[in-house]
Amino acid sequence: MIDRNLYREMHEKAGERFKANPSKCYQRHTREVWSEREYTTRLESFEGAEIERIPPEEAASFIRKYEWKKSMPQFLKASYALRVRGELLGVTCFATMGGPIPNICGLDLVPKTICLARGACAPHAPENAASYQTRWACEKAFEDFGWCVFYAYSDSEASEIGTIYDAVGWDYIGQGPGRPEGSFHVDFESPDGPRTLTSNALNHDKDKRIFRAEGWNESKGDPRQYLLHLGWKQKNQPGKGRWVWFEGTPDEKEYLRSRCRYPFIEKPKRVPALPMASAPDLGISKREAKRRAWKAAHPEDSGKSNREIDTIIHRAIRAGANDRTGRAPTVLESQDESDMEIADDDVAGAETLAERRSGAAGSVSEGG
C-alpha cells in the first residue's frame, strides 16, 4: 500500500536537503531521510541474496518511495528485485525508448537494446548493493529476453556522474551522443516555481496533453512559445551522460563493442573543492586555486600544463560534476552517487561480485 502523502513529504524533505547541499546526489538524500524515519541498520552481507523478476506493481511501490524521479518509466518492459533472505532491498527497471536513441550498435540490434531506466536500493541494503543488482539484473535480463546492449544515464540535474556504471565496467559515450557540442535540453519551470515540465515529457507527449492542460490548442501557435507567454521560464539543461554495457560471451561482447557507433571517452570526474576564500591570502588567482585543488585531488594530472588542467576542469563542470550553486563538492564529501551508485573506492568490491554470486554471499535466482 502506497502512502502517497508520506512519500510526497519525504521527497520534499529530500529535495530541500539537495538544494542546500547538491554535492550529494538527490537520491542519496532520499535514502538518508528514509533511514532517519525507519531507523534501519545496514545488513552486513549478501548471504541469501537473489535477483528475480517482479510484477510492475511491486516495483512501482519501491521506485516511488526511493527513486529520485518518483515514477516508473513510460515504456516499462521488465523489473527485477534484489532480495536478501526474502526481503525486498532493491529494484532495477528496464524500458524501451523511441526514436534514434536505442540505435547504439546499428539498426539490426535495436530490438536487442534496452535502457536501464530506473533503479534504487533501500537504505539498509548491504554495502555495494547497487553494483550487485545492476550487474546481475542485466545478466538476468539477457537470459530472459536476449537483450545484449544496455544503456543508462547519469543525470547532472541530480548531481550524478555515473560512478556505479564506471565501477562495474560500463563504457561512457558522453552527453547526448550524436548531438552537436554544447547542445542542451529545454525544460520549462512554472511561473510560481514548483512545477517543471521536462523536455523528455514534452517530446514524448504526442497528443500534447500536457500543453492542452495549460490551455493550449492548435489556434494558439507553437505550444512552447505559448508556455513562455503564460510566464513559464525556459531552463536549459545539459545533456545526460550516457553509459553502455554489453552482455554475452567474451567474444560476443567484444563484437558488440566494435559495433558501437559512438567512441568510448574519458569518464567524468568529480570536481574537488575550490578554495576561493584562501586564494587572496595565498597570493594566487582563483583560477590557480582551482588548478591546485584539481591536482591535489587527481595526482595523475599533476604533470599536465595549466591549459590542459583548465580544459579538464571545464569539461568536468560541463559534465555536471559540480553543483548548480557554483560551489563544487569537496573531495572529503561523500562521492556516493545514489542508491544506484557507489563510491569510487568501492570499485574493488564491485569486482568481486562473481565470487559473491558463486559463494556464501548469495546466488542469482534462476526463477523469474
DAQUIHU-V715211 format. One record per pair of residues at least 24 apart in sequence whose ideal C-beta (glycine too) atoms are under 6 Angstrom apart, sorted by the first residue. I is the first residue (numbers start at 0). J is the second residue. D is the distance in Angstrom with one decimal. If there is no record, write none. Layout:
# DAQUIHU-V715211
[[I,J,D] [I,J,D]]
This chain:
# DAQUIHU-V715211
[[1,60,5.4] [6,63,5.9] [6,64,5.9] [10,69,5.8] [21,158,5.1] [21,322,3.3] [21,323,5.9] [22,322,5.6] [22,328,3.1] [22,332,4.8] [23,333,5.9] [24,157,5.4] [24,158,4.4] [24,159,5.2] [24,336,5.1] [24,337,4.6] [25,67,4.2] [25,157,4.1] [26,67,4.4] [26,337,3.4] [26,338,5.2] [27,335,5.4] [27,337,5.8] [29,67,6.0] [30,122,4.7] [30,338,5.4] [33,122,5.4] [34,122,3.7] [39,122,5.5] [39,123,3.7] [40,123,6.0] [41,123,4.9] [42,123,6.0] [42,125,4.7] [45,125,5.5] [45,355,5.5] [45,360,4.2] [45,361,4.0] [46,359,5.9] [47,83,5.7] [47,84,3.9] [47,361,5.9] [48,83,4.9] [48,361,2.9] [49,82,5.0] [49,364,3.8] [50,79,5.6] [50,135,4.6] [50,136,5.7] [50,139,5.3] [50,363,4.8] [50,364,5.8] [51,80,5.6] [51,364,4.3] [51,366,5.7] [51,367,5.6] [52,79,5.8] [52,367,3.5] [53,78,5.4] [53,80,4.5] [58,90,5.0] [58,92,5.9] [61,90,4.5] [62,90,5.8] [62,117,5.3] [65,119,3.8] [65,338,6.0] [66,117,5.4] [66,119,4.2] [67,157,5.3] [72,116,3.9] [72,117,5.8] [79,136,4.2] [79,139,5.9] [81,132,4.1] [88,121,4.7] [88,124,4.1] [89,120,4.2] [89,124,5.8] [89,128,5.6] [89,132,4.4] [91,118,4.7] [91,132,5.5] [91,136,4.0] [92,116,5.4] [92,117,3.9] [93,140,5.7] [103,148,5.6] [104,148,5.4] [104,255,5.8] [104,258,4.0] [104,259,5.6] [105,258,5.7] [108,148,5.8] [111,145,5.9] [111,146,5.5] [111,147,5.0] [111,148,6.0] [112,148,4.1] [113,146,4.3] [113,149,5.9] [114,150,5.6] [115,149,5.8] [115,151,4.0] [118,339,4.0] [119,338,4.4] [120,338,4.2] [127,341,5.7] [127,345,5.7] [127,348,4.7] [129,163,5.1] [129,338,5.9] [129,339,4.9] [129,340,5.9] [129,341,5.5] [130,163,5.8] [130,166,5.5] [130,167,5.1] [130,341,5.4] [130,349,4.1] [131,352,5.9] [133,167,5.8] [134,167,5.0] [134,352,5.3] [135,363,4.9] [141,246,3.9] [143,367,5.8] [147,246,4.8] [147,247,5.3] [149,244,4.3] [150,241,6.0] [150,243,5.0] [151,242,5.1] [152,239,4.2] [152,241,5.9] [153,240,4.1] [154,239,5.0] [155,237,5.4] [155,319,2.1] [159,336,5.1] [160,267,4.3] [160,320,5.3] [161,240,5.4] [161,242,5.5] [162,336,4.3] [162,340,4.4] [163,339,5.5] [163,340,3.5] [163,341,5.4] [164,242,4.1] [165,266,5.2] [166,341,5.6] [166,346,4.7] [166,349,4.3] [167,349,5.1] [169,242,4.3] [169,244,4.6] [170,243,5.2] [170,263,4.4] [171,242,5.6] [171,264,5.9] [171,266,4.5] [172,241,5.2] [172,243,5.9] [172,261,4.1] [173,264,5.4] [174,238,3.7] [174,240,5.5] [175,238,3.1] [176,241,5.7] [176,261,4.4] [183,235,4.5] [183,236,5.9] [183,237,5.7] [184,236,4.6] [185,233,5.8] [186,234,4.5] [186,236,5.6] [187,226,5.2] [187,231,4.5] [188,232,4.6] [188,234,5.5] [190,230,3.8] [237,319,5.8] [267,318,4.3] [267,320,5.5] [268,315,5.4] [269,320,5.0] [269,334,5.9] [270,315,5.0] [270,320,4.8] [270,321,4.6] [270,327,3.9] [271,296,3.6] [271,330,4.5] [272,329,3.7] [272,330,5.9] [273,327,5.4] [296,330,4.8]]
